[in-house]
Amino acid sequence: MSPTVFKEGKYRFYFFSKEEMRIHIHVISQDGEAKFWLEPIIALANYSGFSKKQLNFLQKIVEKHKNEIIKKWKEHLKSGNN
């Protein structure tokens, strides 16, 4: 299951809850895809296709939405959808 947490512009932010227990967020667009960990700090896990400029932009979006992402993650786990 990969619920969408939010969309911003051409980017879709979502997670695979069965992938690992460490809170993370995936982002995808027609340009590429990336994964950011949120714990213990926000950090790029991996990516393909995005430029360094796009990755910096995406990390800022993740930072801005960090609390929302964590809240959605915990709600999703609590609901038994993991």
C-alpha positions in Angstrom: 0.0 0.0 0.0 1.3 3.4 -0.9 -1.0 6.2 0.4 -0.5 9.7 -0.9 0.4 12.1 1.9 0.1 15.2 -0.2 0.9 16.7 -3.6 2.8 19.9 -4.3 2.9 21.0 -7.9 4.0 18.1 -10.1 5.3 16.1 -7.1 3.4 13.3 -5.3 4.6 12.6 -1.8 3.7 9.1 -0.5 5.1 6.2 1.5 5.4 2.4 1.4 4.5 1.5 5.0 5.6 -2.1 4.6 9.0 -1.1 3.3 10.6 -0.4 6.6 9.6 0.9 10.1 11.9 4.0 9.9 9.7 7.0 9.0 10.3 8.0 5.4 8.6 9.6 2.4 8.9 8.9 -1.3 8.4 11.6 -3.9 7.7 11.0 -7.6 7.2 13.1 -10.7 7.8 12.6 -14.4 11.3 13.8 -13.8 12.3 11.1 -11.3 11.8 9.8 -7.8 13.4 10.0 -4.4 13.2 8.8 -0.9 13.8 10.9 2.3 14.2 9.6 5.8 12.7 11.8 8.5 14.5 10.2 11.4 16.8 10.9 13.1 17.2 13.9 10.8 15.7 14.6 7.3 18.1 13.0 4.9 18.1 11.8 1.3 18.1 8.0 1.2 18.2 7.5 -2.6 17.0 9.0 -5.9 17.0 8.8 -9.6 16.4 11.3 -12.3 16.2 14.5 -10.2 18.8 17.2 -10.4 20.6 18.5 -7.3 18.5 21.6 -7.5 15.3 19.6 -7.5 16.5 17.5 -4.6 17.3 20.6 -2.6 13.8 21.9 -3.4 12.2 18.6 -2.5 14.1 18.4 0.8 12.8 21.9 1.7 9.2 20.7 1.0 9.8 17.6 3.2 11.1 19.8 6.0 8.1 22.1 5.7 5.7 19.1 5.9 7.6 17.0 8.4 5.0 17.1 11.1 2.2 16.3 8.7 4.2 13.3 7.3 4.9 11.9 10.7 1.2 12.3 11.7 0.0 10.5 8.6 2.6 7.8 9.1 1.4 7.1 12.7 -2.3 7.2 11.7 -1.6 4.8 8.9 0.2 2.3 11.2 -2.5 2.7 13.9 -5.2 1.9 11.3 -3.6 -1.5 10.5 -2.8 -0.7 6.9 0.8 -1.5 7.3 
